[in-house]
Amino acid sequence: MSFIKNIKTGITTECINKDVIKVCKADPLNYIVEDSLEASLSSEEKSAKKNKPLSKMNVAELKELAKEMNIDADDSLTKDELFAVIKANKNG
């Protein structure tokens, strides 16, 4: 799995398709390909991400946060399940 940032739009997307990852890596003028979401973000985006409420995060952001918190988040977990697990660990 990789995270692909479209330089033109600034949108970062989680990708598991190896062919898409290969094409994007071959086009560094338009895409940034990283192994983690954190690595693909600018310092401004990292700051905004830390202040973003859990309810506004997408699944990729919640998975990354769970990883940072050393929570074993199974790939099959839904957004609501990830939200509950993270919230329980923050309050616990």
C-alpha positions in Angstrom: 0.0 0.0 0.0 1.1 3.5 -0.8 -0.2 7.0 -0.6 -0.2 9.1 -3.8 -0.4 12.8 -3.7 -1.5 14.6 -6.8 0.7 17.7 -6.9 -1.7 19.7 -9.0 -4.8 19.2 -6.8 -3.0 18.5 -3.5 -5.2 15.5 -2.9 -3.6 12.4 -1.3 -5.1 9.0 -1.9 -4.4 5.6 -0.4 -3.6 3.1 -3.2 -3.0 -0.7 -3.2 -2.9 -1.2 -7.0 0.8 -1.9 -7.9 0.3 -0.8 -11.5 -1.1 2.6 -10.5 1.7 3.1 -8.0 4.3 2.2 -10.6 2.8 4.7 -13.1 2.7 7.5 -10.5 6.3 6.8 -9.4 7.3 7.2 -13.0 5.7 10.7 -13.1 7.3 12.6 -10.3 6.4 16.0 -11.8 2.7 15.2 -11.1 2.7 12.7 -8.2 4.4 12.1 -4.9 4.3 8.4 -3.9 5.1 7.6 -0.2 4.7 4.5 2.0 3.0 6.4 4.8 0.4 9.1 4.8 2.5 11.2 7.2 5.5 11.3 4.7 3.3 12.5 1.9 2.0 15.6 3.8 3.5 19.1 3.9 4.3 20.6 7.3 1.1 22.8 7.0 -1.0 19.7 6.3 0.6 17.8 9.2 -0.3 20.6 11.6 -3.9 20.7 10.3 -4.1 16.9 10.6 -3.1 17.0 14.3 -5.9 19.4 15.0 -8.5 17.7 12.9 -11.4 16.1 14.8 -11.7 12.3 14.6 -15.2 12.7 13.2 -13.8 14.6 10.2 -11.0 12.1 9.4 -11.3 9.6 6.6 -10.5 5.8 6.9 -6.9 6.3 5.8 -6.3 9.0 8.4 -7.9 7.0 11.1 -5.8 4.0 10.3 -2.7 6.1 10.3 -3.7 7.6 13.7 -4.3 4.1 15.1 -0.9 3.1 13.9 0.7 6.1 15.6 -1.1 5.2 18.8 0.1 1.6 18.6 -3.4 0.3 18.1 -3.7 -2.9 16.1 -6.3 -1.8 13.5 -7.4 -4.6 11.3 -7.8 -3.6 7.6 -11.4 -4.9 7.7 -12.5 -2.3 10.3 -15.0 0.3 9.1 -14.6 4.1 9.7 -17.1 3.9 12.6 -15.3 0.9 14.2 -11.9 2.7 13.8 -13.4 5.8 15.4 -14.7 3.9 18.4 -11.4 2.0 18.9 -9.3 5.2 18.8 -11.8 7.2 21.0 -11.7 4.4 23.6 -7.9 4.3 23.6 -7.8 8.1 24.0 -10.2 8.1 26.9 -8.7 4.9 28.4 
